[in-house]
Amino acid sequence: MTAGYIFDYGGTLDTGGQHWGQALWHAYERHQVPVTEAQFREAYVQAERTLGSQHIILSTDTFRTTLETKIRLQLDYLGRLSPLTSYLSPLLEDLYDRTKAETSRSREVLRQLKAQTPLVLVSNFYGNISVVLREFGLDQMFQSVIESAVVGVRKPDPRIFLMGAEALQLDPSQVTVVGDSLSKDILPARRAGCQTVWLKGEGWTKDEETMASEADRIIRSLDELLVNKEIKTI
């Protein structure tokens, strides 16, 4: 049985297992942004590369500010021939409202788990995760937060999960990692010796579909964690 949990943030606590690229694309569809999915995907990747290589997101930025920056970068890239800035506000409001609703559901699950088991957050983020957690009322849920931009280690490096186990003061074999990404959460967590729960939603690619057996348990919603179900030891 698990003695402590390590949670991922993005795609796990804020979208219910849906990759952020897919969440964004579906918002583009809802608001009929005149681009193809292939064009959007190119813009999404380009924007993420820009955010990864340039110090654009500040440690004081809220999630709303972070999301606005992401969308603006995408629309700027897509609108090189025809400006698309008029779509920024409706996309932002749509996605921010959905994120607030999803993090509210996640908060209730975390609250119940925390009453019985210590929780730690391990996230690839931009240095502002503490601000984001406060924004959504998640800041009191974790006894420690390990953020890639702060510790200098990023998933899928297994060492970041070992840091999480150390923060819990547990052996990795006693810890269960919960995340939405097979490649960034589940596989490296297994290499670190942790148990794993894959929150399986709409992924960015279809490649992971054939690798479901890599996770100790697969769930479709976080509230399934509240069901008393033993995780096998690796």
DAWO-V102914 format. One record per residue. N is the residue number from 1. RES is the residue in one letter. PHI is phi in degrees with one decimal (NA if undefined). OMEGA is omega in radians with two decimals (999 if undefined). D_CENTER is the distance of its C-alpha to the mean C-alpha in Angstrom with 1 decimal. Layout:
n->N res->RES phi->PHI omega->OMEGA d_center->D_CENTER
n->N res->RES phi->PHI omega->OMEGA d_center->D_CENTER
//
This chain:
n->1 res->M phi->NA omega->-3.12 d_center->24.5
n->2 res->T phi->-74.8 omega->3.10 d_center->21.5
n->3 res->A phi->-108.3 omega->3.12 d_center->22.4
n->4 res->G phi->-169.9 omega->-3.13 d_center->19.0
n->5 res->Y phi->-115.0 omega->2.91 d_center->15.3
n->6 res->I phi->-112.9 omega->3.12 d_center->12.4
n->7 res->F phi->-108.8 omega->2.87 d_center->9.0
n->8 res->D phi->-78.1 omega->3.07 d_center->5.6
n->9 res->Y phi->-103.6 omega->-3.02 d_center->3.9
n->10 res->G phi->-63.9 omega->-3.11 d_center->1.5
n->11 res->G phi->89.5 omega->-3.14 d_center->3.2
n->12 res->T phi->-108.4 omega->-3.11 d_center->4.6
n->13 res->L phi->-89.6 omega->-3.03 d_center->6.3
n->14 res->D phi->-111.7 omega->3.10 d_center->6.6
n->15 res->T phi->-132.0 omega->3.11 d_center->7.5
n->16 res->G phi->68.6 omega->3.09 d_center->8.8
n->17 res->G phi->100.4 omega->3.13 d_center->7.8
n->18 res->Q phi->-85.5 omega->3.09 d_center->8.7
n->19 res->H phi->-59.2 omega->-3.09 d_center->7.8
n->20 res->W phi->-61.8 omega->3.08 d_center->7.8
n->21 res->G phi->-61.9 omega->3.12 d_center->11.1
n->22 res->Q phi->-71.1 omega->3.11 d_center->12.5
n->23 res->A phi->-59.9 omega->3.12 d_center->11.7
n->24 res->L phi->-66.4 omega->-3.11 d_center->13.5
n->25 res->W phi->-60.7 omega->-3.14 d_center->16.2
n->26 res->H phi->-66.5 omega->3.03 d_center->17.1
n->27 res->A phi->-67.0 omega->3.06 d_center->17.6
n->28 res->Y phi->-58.7 omega->3.13 d_center->19.8
n->29 res->E phi->-64.6 omega->-3.10 d_center->21.7
n->30 res->R phi->-60.1 omega->-3.10 d_center->22.2
n->31 res->H phi->-99.0 omega->3.01 d_center->23.6
n->32 res->Q phi->54.0 omega->3.03 d_center->25.6
n->33 res->V phi->-66.5 omega->-3.00 d_center->24.7
n->34 res->P phi->-77.9 omega->3.07 d_center->27.3
n->35 res->V phi->-138.7 omega->3.07 d_center->25.4
n->36 res->T phi->-85.7 omega->3.10 d_center->24.8
n->37 res->E phi->-63.1 omega->3.12 d_center->21.6
n->38 res->A phi->-62.8 omega->3.11 d_center->22.6
n->39 res->Q phi->-64.9 omega->3.10 d_center->23.2
n->40 res->F phi->-61.0 omega->-3.11 d_center->19.9
n->41 res->R phi->-59.0 omega->3.10 d_center->18.1
n->42 res->E phi->-63.2 omega->3.13 d_center->20.3
n->43 res->A phi->-67.4 omega->3.13 d_center->19.5
n->44 res->Y phi->-61.9 omega->-3.14 d_center->15.7
n->45 res->V phi->-62.7 omega->-3.14 d_center->16.2
n->46 res->Q phi->-61.8 omega->-3.14 d_center->18.8
n->47 res->A phi->-64.4 omega->3.13 d_center->16.9
n->48 res->E phi->-65.8 omega->3.09 d_center->14.0
n->49 res->R phi->-64.7 omega->3.12 d_center->16.9
n->50 res->T phi->-62.9 omega->3.13 d_center->18.6
n->51 res->L phi->-66.5 omega->3.13 d_center->15.9
n->52 res->G phi->-75.9 omega->-3.06 d_center->15.6
n->53 res->S phi->-101.6 omega->-3.10 d_center->19.4
n->54 res->Q phi->-124.0 omega->-3.11 d_center->20.5
n->55 res->H phi->-84.4 omega->-3.08 d_center->20.0
n->56 res->I phi->-94.7 omega->3.13 d_center->19.3
n->57 res->I phi->-80.3 omega->-3.13 d_center->16.6
n->58 res->L phi->-91.2 omega->-3.12 d_center->18.5
n->59 res->S phi->-65.4 omega->3.14 d_center->17.7
n->60 res->T phi->-96.1 omega->-3.08 d_center->19.1
n->61 res->D phi->-72.9 omega->3.03 d_center->17.1
n->62 res->T phi->-76.9 omega->3.06 d_center->15.5
n->63 res->F phi->-65.5 omega->3.13 d_center->12.4
n->64 res->R phi->-58.7 omega->3.10 d_center->15.2
n->65 res->T phi->-65.3 omega->3.13 d_center->16.8
n->66 res->T phi->-61.7 omega->3.13 d_center->13.8
n->67 res->L phi->-63.4 omega->3.12 d_center->13.2
n->68 res->E phi->-60.9 omega->3.12 d_center->17.0
n->69 res->T phi->-63.6 omega->3.13 d_center->17.2
n->70 res->K phi->-59.9 omega->-3.11 d_center->14.9
n->71 res->I phi->-64.1 omega->3.14 d_center->16.9
n->72 res->R phi->-61.7 omega->3.10 d_center->20.1
n->73 res->L phi->-62.0 omega->3.12 d_center->19.6
n->74 res->Q phi->-63.2 omega->-3.10 d_center->19.1
n->75 res->L phi->-67.0 omega->3.08 d_center->22.1
n->76 res->D phi->-62.4 omega->3.13 d_center->24.2
n->77 res->Y phi->-66.8 omega->-3.12 d_center->23.7
n->78 res->L phi->-71.3 omega->-3.05 d_center->24.5
n->79 res->G phi->-95.2 omega->3.14 d_center->27.3
n->80 res->R phi->-62.2 omega->-3.14 d_center->29.4
n->81 res->L phi->-100.9 omega->-3.13 d_center->32.2
n->82 res->S phi->-137.4 omega->-3.07 d_center->31.6
n->83 res->P phi->-55.0 omega->-3.11 d_center->29.8
n->84 res->L phi->-123.8 omega->-3.03 d_center->26.9
n->85 res->T phi->-62.2 omega->-3.13 d_center->26.3
n->86 res->S phi->-66.3 omega->-3.13 d_center->27.5
n->87 res->Y phi->-87.3 omega->-3.04 d_center->24.3
n->88 res->L phi->-60.2 omega->-3.07 d_center->22.1
n->89 res->S phi->-62.4 omega->3.14 d_center->22.8
n->90 res->P phi->-63.6 omega->3.09 d_center->22.5
n->91 res->L phi->-64.4 omega->-3.12 d_center->19.2
n->92 res->L phi->-62.1 omega->-3.11 d_center->17.8
n->93 res->E phi->-63.2 omega->3.13 d_center->19.4
n->94 res->D phi->-57.7 omega->-3.05 d_center->18.2
n->95 res->L phi->-70.1 omega->-3.14 d_center->14.5
n->96 res->Y phi->-67.6 omega->3.11 d_center->14.7
n->97 res->D phi->-62.8 omega->3.12 d_center->16.6
n->98 res->R phi->-66.8 omega->3.11 d_center->14.3
n->99 res->T phi->-66.7 omega->3.10 d_center->11.4
n->100 res->K phi->-60.0 omega->-3.14 d_center->14.0
n->101 res->A phi->-65.9 omega->-3.11 d_center->15.1
n->102 res->E phi->-69.9 omega->3.13 d_center->11.9
n->103 res->T phi->-67.2 omega->3.06 d_center->11.1
n->104 res->S phi->-65.1 omega->3.08 d_center->14.8
n->105 res->R phi->-64.9 omega->3.13 d_center->14.7
n->106 res->S phi->-64.2 omega->-3.13 d_center->12.0
n->107 res->R phi->-59.5 omega->-3.14 d_center->14.2
n->108 res->E phi->-67.5 omega->3.09 d_center->17.2
n->109 res->V phi->-64.0 omega->3.14 d_center->15.8
n->110 res->L phi->-61.5 omega->-3.14 d_center->14.9
n->111 res->R phi->-58.9 omega->-3.13 d_center->18.3
n->112 res->Q phi->-71.2 omega->3.11 d_center->20.1
n->113 res->L phi->-66.0 omega->-3.09 d_center->18.6
n->114 res->K phi->-61.5 omega->-3.14 d_center->19.2
n->115 res->A phi->-65.6 omega->-3.09 d_center->22.8
n->116 res->Q phi->-119.5 omega->-2.96 d_center->23.3
n->117 res->T phi->-142.0 omega->3.10 d_center->20.9
n->118 res->P phi->-68.5 omega->-3.09 d_center->19.5
n->119 res->L phi->-124.2 omega->3.05 d_center->15.7
n->120 res->V phi->-131.3 omega->3.08 d_center->13.9
n->121 res->L phi->-105.6 omega->3.04 d_center->10.5
n->122 res->V phi->-127.0 omega->-3.00 d_center->9.6
n->123 res->S phi->-142.6 omega->2.86 d_center->7.2
n->124 res->N phi->-82.2 omega->-3.10 d_center->8.1
n->125 res->F phi->-143.1 omega->-2.91 d_center->8.9
n->126 res->Y phi->-97.9 omega->-3.10 d_center->12.2
n->127 res->G phi->101.2 omega->-3.12 d_center->14.3
n->128 res->N phi->-120.4 omega->-3.06 d_center->13.8
n->129 res->I phi->-63.4 omega->3.14 d_center->11.1
n->130 res->S phi->-64.0 omega->3.09 d_center->14.1
n->131 res->V phi->-65.6 omega->-3.13 d_center->15.2
n->132 res->V phi->-64.1 omega->3.13 d_center->12.1
n->133 res->L phi->-63.3 omega->3.08 d_center->12.3
n->134 res->R phi->-63.7 omega->-3.13 d_center->15.9
n->135 res->E phi->-56.9 omega->-3.08 d_center->15.5
n->136 res->F phi->-107.3 omega->3.09 d_center->14.0
n->137 res->G phi->70.1 omega->-3.13 d_center->16.1
n->138 res->L phi->-105.8 omega->-2.99 d_center->13.7
n->139 res->D phi->-70.2 omega->3.14 d_center->15.5
n->140 res->Q phi->-96.0 omega->-3.04 d_center->18.0
n->141 res->M phi->-87.2 omega->-3.00 d_center->15.9
n->142 res->F phi->-118.2 omega->3.11 d_center->15.4
n->143 res->Q phi->-78.9 omega->3.06 d_center->18.4
n->144 res->S phi->-156.0 omega->3.10 d_center->16.7
n->145 res->V phi->-125.1 omega->-3.13 d_center->13.7
n->146 res->I phi->-115.4 omega->-3.05 d_center->13.3
n->147 res->E phi->-114.2 omega->-3.04 d_center->11.9
n->148 res->S phi->-54.7 omega->-3.10 d_center->12.6
n->149 res->A phi->-65.7 omega->-3.12 d_center->14.6
n->150 res->V phi->-92.5 omega->-3.04 d_center->16.7
n->151 res->V phi->-88.1 omega->3.10 d_center->17.4
n->152 res->G phi->77.8 omega->3.08 d_center->17.9
n->153 res->V phi->-129.0 omega->-3.12 d_center->16.1
n->154 res->R phi->-117.3 omega->2.92 d_center->13.1
n->155 res->K phi->-60.6 omega->0.25 d_center->11.5
n->156 res->P phi->-93.0 omega->3.09 d_center->13.1
n->157 res->D phi->-67.5 omega->-3.11 d_center->15.9
n->158 res->P phi->-59.8 omega->-3.09 d_center->16.7
n->159 res->R phi->-61.0 omega->-3.11 d_center->18.1
n->160 res->I phi->-69.3 omega->3.07 d_center->14.9
n->161 res->F phi->-78.3 omega->3.03 d_center->14.8
n->162 res->L phi->-65.2 omega->3.05 d_center->18.5
n->163 res->M phi->-62.8 omega->3.11 d_center->18.0
n->164 res->G phi->-64.3 omega->3.11 d_center->15.9
n->165 res->A phi->-63.6 omega->3.11 d_center->18.8
n->166 res->E phi->-63.8 omega->3.11 d_center->21.2
n->167 res->A phi->-62.9 omega->3.09 d_center->19.8
n->168 res->L phi->-80.9 omega->-3.07 d_center->20.3
n->169 res->Q phi->58.7 omega->-3.14 d_center->23.7
n->170 res->L phi->-131.9 omega->2.97 d_center->23.4
n->171 res->D phi->-70.0 omega->-3.14 d_center->24.1
n->172 res->P phi->-51.9 omega->-3.12 d_center->21.0
n->173 res->S phi->-66.2 omega->3.13 d_center->22.8
n->174 res->Q phi->-92.8 omega->-3.01 d_center->22.5
n->175 res->V phi->-108.4 omega->3.05 d_center->18.7
n->176 res->T phi->-110.8 omega->3.09 d_center->16.2
n->177 res->V phi->-95.8 omega->3.12 d_center->12.7
n->178 res->V phi->-115.5 omega->-3.13 d_center->10.3
n->179 res->G phi->-156.4 omega->-3.10 d_center->7.4
n->180 res->D phi->-94.8 omega->-3.05 d_center->6.9
n->181 res->S phi->-105.8 omega->3.09 d_center->8.2
n->182 res->L phi->-63.4 omega->-3.04 d_center->11.9
n->183 res->S phi->-76.6 omega->-3.07 d_center->12.7
n->184 res->K phi->-99.6 omega->-3.12 d_center->10.1
n->185 res->D phi->-111.8 omega->-2.94 d_center->9.7
n->186 res->I phi->-68.9 omega->-3.08 d_center->12.7
n->187 res->L phi->-64.4 omega->3.11 d_center->15.5
n->188 res->P phi->-66.8 omega->3.09 d_center->15.3
n->189 res->A phi->-65.0 omega->3.07 d_center->15.0
n->190 res->R phi->-64.7 omega->3.11 d_center->18.1
n->191 res->R phi->-63.8 omega->3.10 d_center->19.8
n->192 res->A phi->-79.0 omega->3.11 d_center->19.3
n->193 res->G phi->95.0 omega->-3.13 d_center->21.1
n->194 res->C phi->-88.5 omega->2.92 d_center->18.5
n->195 res->Q phi->-80.4 omega->-3.02 d_center->18.3
n->196 res->T phi->-139.6 omega->2.99 d_center->15.4
n->197 res->V phi->-128.4 omega->-3.12 d_center->13.9
n->198 res->W phi->-95.6 omega->3.00 d_center->12.1
n->199 res->L phi->-81.6 omega->-2.94 d_center->10.5
n->200 res->K phi->-95.0 omega->3.08 d_center->12.0
n->201 res->G phi->-121.8 omega->-3.14 d_center->11.7
n->202 res->E phi->-78.8 omega->-3.08 d_center->12.7
n->203 res->G phi->-84.9 omega->3.13 d_center->11.8
n->204 res->W phi->-76.9 omega->3.10 d_center->12.7
n->205 res->T phi->-132.4 omega->3.11 d_center->15.8
n->206 res->K phi->-92.4 omega->-3.03 d_center->18.1
n->207 res->D phi->-60.1 omega->-3.04 d_center->18.5
n->208 res->E phi->-76.7 omega->-3.05 d_center->16.4
n->209 res->E phi->-58.2 omega->-3.07 d_center->18.7
n->210 res->T phi->-86.7 omega->-3.04 d_center->21.4
n->211 res->M phi->-116.3 omega->-3.07 d_center->19.6
n->212 res->A phi->-58.9 omega->-3.09 d_center->18.7
n->213 res->S phi->-67.8 omega->3.14 d_center->21.2
n->214 res->E phi->-70.4 omega->-3.14 d_center->19.2
n->215 res->A phi->-93.7 omega->3.10 d_center->17.2
n->216 res->D phi->-70.8 omega->3.12 d_center->19.3
n->217 res->R phi->-151.6 omega->3.08 d_center->18.1
n->218 res->I phi->-118.5 omega->3.07 d_center->16.3
n->219 res->I phi->-126.2 omega->3.11 d_center->15.3
n->220 res->R phi->-108.4 omega->3.14 d_center->14.7
n->221 res->S phi->-149.0 omega->-3.09 d_center->13.9
n->222 res->L phi->-61.4 omega->-3.10 d_center->12.8
n->223 res->D phi->-66.1 omega->3.03 d_center->16.4
n->224 res->E phi->-65.9 omega->3.09 d_center->17.7
n->225 res->L phi->-67.0 omega->-3.11 d_center->16.9
n->226 res->L phi->-79.2 omega->3.07 d_center->19.8
n->227 res->V phi->-78.4 omega->-3.10 d_center->22.2
n->228 res->N phi->-69.4 omega->-3.08 d_center->24.2
n->229 res->K phi->-136.8 omega->-3.05 d_center->23.5
n->230 res->E phi->-69.9 omega->3.03 d_center->24.1
n->231 res->I phi->-96.5 omega->-3.10 d_center->21.8
n->232 res->K phi->-66.7 omega->3.10 d_center->24.2
n->233 res->T phi->-84.4 omega->3.14 d_center->24.8
n->234 res->I phi->-81.1 omega->999 d_center->24.2
//
